[in-house]
């Protein structure tokens, strides 16, 4: 029994850190632009596909392919912002939101047309292959790497935000975009950087996701995207550490639902959204969220 | 001024061409028989649709006409989604004015299409929708495959007699009528044969993390795992099950019969057994041989369950149109449901109340290939 519970907790931790990585992207974009970037889940898919092509079409070693894919995905995010969001930055929030949904559909269907709807098998590098076995406890090495990678990236991000000039600029934009630009800060570059960082993190999430569940298709980003969104709201959207905590809570509670209510296992996905609704009803600012229009990050 | 004139002339020309094209289309239509095809070309069961569409095209090359008229296939993608399936059928019936429909491929999607075709009185033949409820009490639904009470029974007998299993765990996809139904029929028959279901867990189409379900199955320690789901979920489940030390043999239904299972599942699906409607090794009819050759020449691989049953649905429909001597949907339907001893790709097909009575095939994954095990007659 104890091993089962421990096994479930580890499973939850691993799933949760994936959600956390993706949730951070939602939260960062919301922080600076006050918009929900619904295309973020599809950016994750783009990252997974780029890594897949790097390995299988260009025959790159896995780590070269992963790094290239992560950087390229970052630029895809920047491109999306420049083409789709920047022209309507001062329009109403609803227009931005609808544009984001449009970008999401565009990316999904573009990849469907280009690469077809049949799932592709994601090649797994040998070092991600193993399973550690202790007593009745089984730990696929990917589920150990995932939380570590998530933690390291979170730390790096928090460092950038709080100890660099650009990080300060981001936090300042989150407070007041107009005043920040009056201070002579190039707001466009900083926003691009936010999209770059967020999208790269989504790519890392997508690659780790595909390494754990090695079947990729153009619609693969929808579910992780929506769940990460729920996690970001749970943690308090706009707050980076909150997003990470929200992701972990979501991942672990999903697993516990299956463990304690086996007959509800089929509704595991619905649980994330139930949680989202409850948070919105009772504590709309989430766990770490502060007064809504003031502080960010 | 010149510009304006140019634009006006251009506009007029485009309009004339558009109308001309439309008229020629309508005119051409009277010389063709329009058949709507609703397959899942994208989404969670996209591989089914891709295989089935290939099979259908080869079948059409073999038999391109009925009553001397060309057959025009109109493909609409249902994205593996129930709502999209209903939309697709509506579009085909009311926009394209088709005379008959082939598809959808999965039971849940057929289920959402039935009320529409029943109301419009258009014959629908599903190549691979195996849930018994699809045809129950319906007048316009037929199928080219066997039904799940039979498939579940075959699986249960195989589990008890050949795998010597006394206990089994069920993994059910609660989003699919196919999975829920087939699991039920397996459970009934398995219990009748003296077996015990020691654990049950549920998943959903499109999920990829099954670690929680696997951890909950492990303490029950079943001898086999029966997982009547679709290839994508089976492949990912098998991978994770093996990683987490759940090594019992997995038995599945015809939802596993797709090459993508092996591509995604890799070594984890080795030894996986499943019941299905067709194996290239079991081809006995002349039409089957002809189809296999044509398919191999075109796609350089052997046809699978979905390609073969999709071709059979087409051949049965063409045969029915020829016997009806009319392209009137109601007459086609009457002839189709009266199909008797038709020598199709997958064998001898006779329809009783829309259901095909035919043998089941058991296949196994061995070294990354589907291997024929045996045929079980009803």
Interface residues (C-beta under 8 A of the other chain):
Chain A: X1 X4 X7 X8 X11 X12 X14 X15 X112 X116 X117 X118 X119 X120 X121 X131 X133 X136 X138 X140 X143 X209 X212 X213 X214 X215 X217 X218 X219 X220 X223 X254 X255 X257 X258 X259 X262 X263 X264 X265 X266 X267 X268 X269
Chain B: X41 X42 X43 X46 X47 X49 X50 X172 X173 X174 X175 X199 X200 X201 X202 X203 X204 X206 X207 X208 X209 X211 X212 X213 X215 X216 X218 X219 X232 X235 X236 X239 X240 X243 X244 X245 X260 X263 X264 X266
